Amino acid sequence: MIAIKFCQILKLGTQILAYAYSGFIVLYFLLRLIFWDSFWLVGFVSTFIPFIFLPILILPLLAFSIIKKRWFSIISWIACIFLVSWLHLKYFSPHALRSNGSQPNIRILSLNSSWHKTSSQNLVKLIQQQQPDIICLQEIVRRHTEKAFPRLQTSYPYQVYAQSVAILSKYPILFSENLHLAGHREIQQRAIIQINQQEVVVYNIQVISPWIRPQKILPFLTIPIYDYTKRSAEIQDLVQRLQKETKPFIVAGDFNMTDQSQDYHYLRTVMQDSFQTSGLGFGLTWPHGWELSFLIKNSTSKLNYPLFRIDYIGYSKHWVSHSSKVLPTIGSDHLPVEAELIYLKSG
C-alpha cells in the first residue's frame, strides 16, 4: 500500500513538474516573439540559454516511463529532436575556412584582465605562448602597463592604452582614439593598424555590465529587475559606428551579453562572430573562479567552470574565421579568447 501511494505521488509530482516546465518554455517563446529584450524578464531568461533547454532531453523518458500520456510523449520527442538539431547546428558544427597558405592571416587575442586578478607575469606568459598579432585588453591596471608591457615591447613595439584598456600590436598603429560609447564614462578604443599594406580598423570594447537593480513600479512597490539599458545604448552606438566603417575592421572585447540577447542580434547585422563561425562548443568565458561565498555563507568553494559567453572577436565581411577558441584561465574571471582570421582581398 505504501509503495503504491509513493508511486502515485511520484507520478503526480513528475506530471506537475513536467507540465509546469513545458508551460514555462512555451510562455518564454511567446514573450520572446512579442517583446524579446524590450521585456527585461525575457532578457534575463535568455541569458541562461541553452541551459534552460536541457531538461527537454529527459522529457521523453519521463513521458514514457512515468507520465504515460501519448500526446505528451509525442510532443516531448518532437521538442527533443528540435533541441538536439539546434544544438548541433549552432554549437557543434563549425564551418571554418581552410587557408591555402597564400591568403594573409592574422591572430587576435582578447582578454578582460579583471583588474588585479591577472598578474603581470601570467599576462606576459600567455602572450608569449600564443604569439598573437594583435592583443586587446580590458580592465588593466597600472602594474600591467609598468611591468608587463615593457617586457613585451620587443615583440609588440606598438602599444596604445588609456586607463583600463590597451591595444598591443606587432604591426604599426597609424592612429588611435578613445571612445565613450553612448556618451558614457567608460572608455573603449578605436585604432587603425597597417597590416601588409592594408589599413585595418580595430575596436577594443568593454560595455557596461547588466545587473539586478531595484525599480519602483508602484508608489508602494519596488522589485528587482534585470537592467541592461546602458549596455544596449552602447551596443547601438557601436553598431552605428561599424556601419560607417569603409575599411576592414576587427572588433574584440568584453560585451557583457550572451548570443541570445537582442543586442547580440543587432551586432550581428554588421559583423560576424568568429567563435560562432569556427569555434566548437558553447565557448563559455565567464565567470571563472568566482568564490561562492557571496551566495553560500562561509563557503570556500569556487565556480571553476564559466556559465556564459560574453567575450567575443568579430570582424567585417573582408575576413573569414579560420579558427577560434577559448584559452585556459590565467587568473581573471574571464577566459582569454583567440581567433585566426583570413583576409579576403575582394572583401
N, C-alpha and C positions, 0 to 999 in steps of 0.2 A: 504493500500500500504506500509506504514512504517512497519507494523507488518510483512508483507510478506518478505520485504527486510531484516529485522532483523533476521528472521528465516533462510533465505538463507545465511546470513553472519555467523550465529551461526553454521549452518551445515558445511559450508566450513571451518571455523576455527577449529571445532571439528575434521573434517577429517584430516586436516593438522597436528594437534597435535597428533592424534591417529596414523596416518601413520608414522610420524616422530619418535614417541616414539617406535613403533614396529620395525622400521628400526634400531633404536639405540640398542635395545635389541638383535636383530639378529646379528648386527655387533659386539656387545660385545662378544657374544658366539663364533663367528667365530674367533675373535682375541684371545680370551682366549684359544680356542682349538689349535691355531697355536703357540702363544707366551707365554701365561699365564703371569707370573711375569717378564719374560725377557723384556717385553714392559711395561714401567712404567705407561702408561696411563691405561692399563688393571689392573695393581695392584692398582691403585688409585680408579678406579670404583668398583673393587671387595670389597674395604673397606666398601662400603655403602650397600652391600647386607646384609639382604634381602629387605631393604627399597626401593631400586630402582625397585624391582619387584612388589611392592604393587599396583601401578596403573593398573597392569594387571587385578586385581579383578574388576575394573569398565569398562574394555573394552567391555565385553558382553553387558552391559547395554547401553553403547554409540552406539555400533553396531546395537542394536535392535531398540533403540528409536530415534536416530538422523542420524547416517550414513546410515543405512538400505542397507547394502551390504551383500548379503548372504554369500559370500566367507569369508568376514571379520568376520562375526558373528560366523561361524564355527571354524575358526582359533582362535578367541578370547575365545570361550568356551573351546576348547581343551587346550589352554595355561592356562586358569584359573583353570581347573581341575588338570593339572600337578602341578601348583603352590601350590594349596591347599594341594594336596597329599604330595608334597615335604616338605612343612612347617610342616605338621602334623608328618611325619616320622622323620624329623631332629630335630625339636624343641619341640614337644609336645607328644612324645612317649618314655618316659624314660623306660629303661629296667634294673633297678637296681636289684641286687641280694639280696634276703632277708636273713638275718642272722639267723642261727639256735641256736645261743647262745653259741655254743661250739667253734666256729671259732674266733680266735683272731682278734680284730679290732683296728683301730687307727684313731683318728680325727686330721686333718691337717687344720691349718688356715694360710692364706697368705694375706698380706696387703702391698700395697705401701702407706706409710705414707704421701707422698708428702711433705717431709721436715717439715717445721714448721706448716703446716696446721692441723696436728693431735697433739692435746695436750697430755701430759703425762697422765693426768687424764682420758681422753677418751680412750686412749690406754689400760690402766690398767683395766678400767671398761669393755671394750669389751672382753678382755682376761678372766677376772674373770667370766663374764656372760657365755661365750661359753665353757670355760674349755677344750680347745683342748689339745692334747698330744704333738704336735709339732707345733711351730709357725715360719713362715718365713716372715721376714720383709724387705722391701726395702725403700730406701730414708729416713733413720732415721737420727736424729741429736743428738748432744751431750746431750741435755736435756732428750732425751729418755733413753740413757744409764745411765745417772746420777740420774734421778728421777723415771722413770717408771720401769726399770729393777730391781733395788734393792727391790722395793715393790713386785716384782713377784718372788723373789729369793726362797722363801719357797716352792711355788708350782712348780717353774721351776728352779731347782738348777743348771741345765746345760745350760750355755749360752756362745755362741761364737759370736763375732761381729767384724767387720772391716769397719771403715769409715761409709759407707752408708747402710750396710746390716747386718742382725743379724738372728741367729737361736736360739730359746729358746726351751728347751725340758724337759719333765718330766723324760725321760729315759737317761741313761748315754751316753754322746758323747765320743766315743773312739778316734776319730781322726777328725780333721778339717783342711781344707786348703782353701786359697783364689785362685780364678781363674781369669784369664784375657782372656776371650773368644776371639778368633781370634787375640790375641796379643794386644787388645785394652786396654785403661787405666781403663775402668770401671771394678768394682770388682763384682764377683759372689762368691758363697760359695759351697763347697762340704764337707759333713760331713758323718761319719759313726756312726750310733746310734744303740746301742744294745737294742732291743725290745723283751722281753720274750725269751731270749737266741738266738735270731736271729739278725744277723748284717744287718742293712738296710742302704743303701746309700741315703742321702738326698741332693738334689741340691736346692739352693736358688738363683733364677735367676732374673736378670733385664738386658734386652738387650737395645741397642741404639734405640731411637725412630726415625722412619722415619719423614721426614718433607719436606715442599716445599722449594726447593733450586734453585737458578738461574744456568742455564747451557748454555754455549755458543755452539750453534750448527753450526753457521757460523761466519766468522770473524766479521760480522756486525750485528749478530742477537743472542740475549740471551733470553731464555724463561724460565719460572718457570717449574720445573719438580718435580715429587714425588720421592724422593730419599730414598731407603731402602737398599742400597748395604751393609752398615756396619752391619745392623741388619741381613741380610741374611748370611753374613760371620760368625757372632756369632752363628746363629742357626745351620749352617753346622758344626761348631766346636762342639757344644753341641751334635748334632746327632752322630758324630763320637765317642765322649766320652761315650755316652749311649750305643752305640753298643758294646763297650768293657767291660761294666759292667757285672760281673757274679753274683753279689748279687742282691736281690730285691732292687728296687730303687723307690724313690718318687721325683718328680720334681715340684716345685711350684714357682710362682713369676709373675712378670710383663713382658710379652713377646712382648708387643707393636706390636701386629699383630692380625688380625681377623681370624676366622676359614675359611675364603675364600681365604686366601693367600697361595701361593705356599710353603712358609716357614712352615706354619702350616701343610701342606700336608707332607712335609719331616719329620717333628717332629712326626707325627702320625705313621710313619713307624716303630718307635722304642718305642713308648709309647701310652697309652690310655689316653683319656681326660675324667676326672671324670664328668664334667658337661654334656658333650655330652652323656655320658652313663646314668647318673642317675638324671640329672637336668631337670627342667621343664621350658620351655620358652626360651627366647633369651639369658638370663644370662648376660645382659649388665652391664659393670663395670666402664666405663669411657666415657666422663668426667662428673663428678657430681659437681654442684656448681660453674661452671665457670661463671665469670662475663662477660656479653655480651658487655661490653663497648669496648672490643677490635675489635668488629665487628660493633657495632652501637654506634656512638659517644654520650657521655653523658648518655648512658643507665644505669639504676640502676638495671636492671633485671639480674637474674641468670638462668643458664641452670640447672634445678633441676632434669633432667632425663638423665641418660647416654645414649650414642648412639652406643657404641662399646663394644664388649667383647674382652679384651686384657689381662686379668688376669686369669691364669689357674693353676690347680693342675692336674698333670699327674702321671702315675705310670706304672711299668713294668708288665709283664704277671703273676707275682707272686701274684697280687692283683686283686680284683674286687671292683667296687664302689657301696657302699650301698646307699649313699645319697650325694647330692652336692647342694649347694645353695649360693646365693649372699646375703650378710647381709646388713643391713641399714648403711648409712654413719655415720662416727664419726668425720668428718671434712675434710678428704682428698678428693681430686677429683677422687680418685679410691675407689670403694666399696670393702670391705673385701669379700673374698671367702673362703668357708669352705667345706671340703669333709670328709666323713667317709669311710674308706677303710677296706676291709676284706681280711685277709691274707690267701691265699690258700697254704697249706703246699706242695702240689705237684708241684706248680709253673708251 
